[in-house]
Amino acid sequence: MNSIPGAFHLLAPARSGRTPEPNGGAMRRPTLASAPARSSTPARDTILSLFPKECLRLPPFPDRTPFGVPGSWESGLITTQRTFSQQYGYFEIRAEFSSSPGAWDAFWLLPVNNLPDPNGLGRWQELDVVERYGVWSKGVYSTIHTTDRAVNDNWQTQLQVYSELPNPGGYHTYGVNWQKEQISFYVDGQLVGSRATPSDMHQPMYLLANLATQEPASLAGVPITSKIDYIRVYSADPSATAVSLEPVSSPAGNDPGTYGAATASSTPQVTPTSTSIDAGPDQLVFKISEDAYLGDALYTISVDGNQVGGTLTAHASHAGGQSDTIAVHGNWGPGDHTVLVHFLNDRWDGTPTTDRNLYVDSVSFNGANLPQGAIGNVLGQTFSFHDGAPAEPTIPVITPPPTNTTGTPSQPQNGSSLSIGAGPDQLIFKISEDAYLGDALYTISVDGNQIGGTLTAHASHAAGQSDTIAVDGDWGPGDHTVLVHFLNDRWDGTRETDRNLYVDSVSFNGTNLPQGAIGNVLGQTFNFHDGASPDTSAPATTPVLQTNPTGTPSQTQDGSSTSISAGPDQLVFKISEDAYLGDALYTISVDGNQVGGTLTAHASHAANQSETIAVHGDWGPGNHTVLVHFLNDRWDGTPDTDRNLYVDAVSFNGTNLPQGAIGNVLGQLFSFHDLV
């Protein structure tokens, strides 16, 4: 018996040149007479054959039977159908695939029992550990096939991993670690990518390996030959019957041993991290974990409305019982304080396995655990703490709002009043909340510019109360857009465990705004028109784009084009929206740093339009992460009352990025690699 400590047992080694004895379902290599072939006649020894160096060869030939259509080929296939299957585990092949034009090598798994296609997508269950095409021999493809609807909308991003081989020739190992929550692919023992396990891939599957052909096989000549050294299957099930790991034939002169399975089992999928932010005598310690899906969870931490540090990335697996440790230092002074953990890129594609989540597992202040909101999965989670340092009596807690020419609201008994900004124009908001584990937090922006800091709701919506917020400014003539951004929405499953923010009404210079008066949304937009005399010295529009060394997208007929920032590198986004009660608003950040201000979508997704956003910079060599943050998602219960933002495509310096091309999410992540 051979096993990797604490991980996988070798269940089913299949070697060319010898057949393992039966032991509770060990995989057998078919004999020549029983090997399935793409032919109506018995398989010939030229189709599936053994050679003196004890590798299994699969050489296809042009069809020699009277049954195939013109251009048909015969080839060989080995399978464990009806002899061996397994649910979960590590599966590996060592093979020298063909680089001839028209060759199509594959090692794959199929379910013992096919499940129906409930969405009518024409999809099925299949796990392709590796596919390699002779016309593109430097790269290999690993693909998950599923009937799940959401991931099939962009299957190349959400279901496929592409990797390239530094030296494509010779023998290589290709493996998959198929687990309940995640499927990870390996080449030569190195992890090349992981995807979430679909909802319909939780049943036993059997193995297949074959060499198919496609055009231009006729140009390759014959024979087209692929060689298989071994196929091995490992299980982490302690009740599985193990077999001994005997020496393999090693036709290339070396045996890689168990390194593929060893890497998959001994290397953690994720490693918890410890981070320290800022300085000061006080310390908040957070335990953070995530459900990763199409990238890690991103978040920020703010104290009393002031963000501490930059954008943070979660690494620890919530399902694995792990936690990152984040120590935030400061000197916040005596009194009560509010902490906000803001989840930036929540994503859910319809199933428990296609769901990106952030968890605050615990929080402590100066060693004492905070009494509320310790665990959650929310867009923004708030915690309150009290600093018992000696009070500074010279600093008043509340500053009375100033009087201005348009009149500042007075303090009502059932809410609060606040005045922000300065200028002759005034927006007045009536705000209320459903408080739960803390008050609702929000910000107010006009034309993408935040006014004031983070605001806290106090008035009870259920009691018919409202806070009054007066926002003053001088916004100039023309149309303007206001965003009320709800920072810490929370819902724990019932009406009583639901934190909500309501904009009960809005007025501009005494006139009620005509849309979006009442809502409970993450971001709510309002439009107003300032009728002041236009300033002719300021143009109404800015020229769309200027040429730069990397090439700037031209004006599109069905959308608009915008250029942001400067530098030799360029990210180009194709953006569209489903507009509803106003346009979709969003920001773009690279490595946690926002580039430009708040952007507004205009192109109609339903009409297949896209606007082009060119973001320039000089990000330096290495890997980088891009976040498109949707600020004002809204859904009022029907497909027609749903505001959505779509990232239709992204490219970096002219190369399309392989992830996340299309989506409707609060925050969408993309990764790119800069060579210089």
Secondary structure, 3 states (H helix, E strand, C coil): CCECCCCCEECCCEECCECCCCCCCCCCCCCHHHCCECCCCCCCCCCCEECCCCCEEECCEECCCCCCCCCCEECEEEECCCCCCECCEEEEEEEECCCCCCEEEEEEEEECCCCCCCCCCCCCCEEEEEEEECCEEEEEEEEEECCCHHHHCCHHHHCEEEEECCCCCCCEEEEEEECCCEEEEEECCEEEEEEECCCCCCCCEEEEEEEEECCCHHHCCCCCCEEEEEEEEEECCCCCCCCCCCCCCCCCCCCCCCHHHHHHHHCCCCCCCEEEECCCCEEEEEEEEEECCCCCCEEEEEECCEECCCCEECCCECCCCCCEEEEEEECCCCEEEEEEEEECCCEECCCCCCEEEEEEEEEEECCEECCCCCCCCCCEEEEEEEECCCCCCCCCCCCCCCCCCCCCCCCCCCCCEEEEECCCEEEEEEEEEECCCCCCEEEEEECCEECCCCEECCCECCCCCCEEEEEEECCCCEEEEEEEEECCCEECCCHHHEEEEEEEEEEECCEECCCCCCCCCCEEEEEEEECCCCCCCCCCCCCCCCCCCCCCCCCCCCCCEEEECCCCEEEEEEEEEECCCCCCEEEEEECCEECCCCEECCCECCCCCCEEEEEEECCCCEEEEEEEEECCCEECCCCCCEEEEEEEEEEECCEECCCCCCCCCCEEEEEEEECC
